[in-house]
């Protein structure tokens, strides 16, 4: 996600379906209080998670 990959690309690397990646991404957004992927990455970097 932080590398700018799409759900499809992430799914291919992790051997998951794109919908699974989308679901987990949504869970991450909620935990970080983010509305978009870029916002989630920014917050994760600020917390030292990425």
LUMGUBA-535400 format. One record per residue (C-alpha): z, y, x. Coordinates in Angstrom, 1 decimal, always signed. Last residue first. Example, Ala and Ser with C-alpha at 12.3 -4.5 7.8 and 13.67 -1.06 7.14 Angstrom:
<atoms>
       c3       c2       c1
     +7.1     -1.1    +13.7
     +7.8     -4.5    +12.3
</atoms>
This chain:
<atoms>
       c3       c2       c1
     +7.8     +2.1     +5.6
    +11.4     +1.8     +4.3
    +12.5     +4.9     +6.3
    +13.7     +6.7     +3.1
    +11.1     +9.4     +3.6
     +8.5     +6.8     +4.3
     +9.3     +5.2     +0.9
     +9.2     +8.5     -0.8
     +5.7     +9.3     +0.6
     +4.5     +5.8     -0.2
     +5.7     +6.1     -3.8
     +4.1     +9.6     -4.2
     +0.8     +8.3     -2.9
     +0.9     +5.3     -5.3
     +1.6     +7.5     -8.3
     +4.4     +8.3    -10.8
     +7.4     +7.8     -8.4
    +11.0     +7.3     -9.2
    +11.4     +5.0     -6.2
    +12.6     +2.0     -8.2
    +10.0     +2.8    -10.9
     +7.2     +3.1     -8.5
     +8.2     -0.2     -6.9
     +8.2     -2.0    -10.2
     +4.7     -0.5    -11.0
     +3.5     -1.8     -7.6
     +4.8     -5.3     -8.5
     +2.9     -5.3    -11.7
     -0.3     -4.0    -10.1
     -0.1     -6.6     -7.3
     +0.3     -9.3    -10.0
     -2.7     -7.9    -11.9
     -4.8     -8.0     -8.7
     -4.1    -11.7     -8.4
     -2.2    -13.0     -5.4
     -3.3    -14.5     -2.1
     -1.5    -11.9     -0.1
     -4.5    -10.5     +1.8
     -6.8    -10.8     -1.3
     -4.3     -9.2     -3.6
     -3.8     -6.3     -1.2
     -7.5     -5.7     -1.2
     -7.8     -5.8     -5.0
     -4.8     -3.6     -5.5
     -6.5     -1.1     -3.2
     -5.5     -0.5     +0.4
     -4.2     +2.9     +1.6
     -2.3     +1.6     +4.6
     +1.0     +2.4     +2.8
     +0.0     +0.0     +0.0
</atoms>
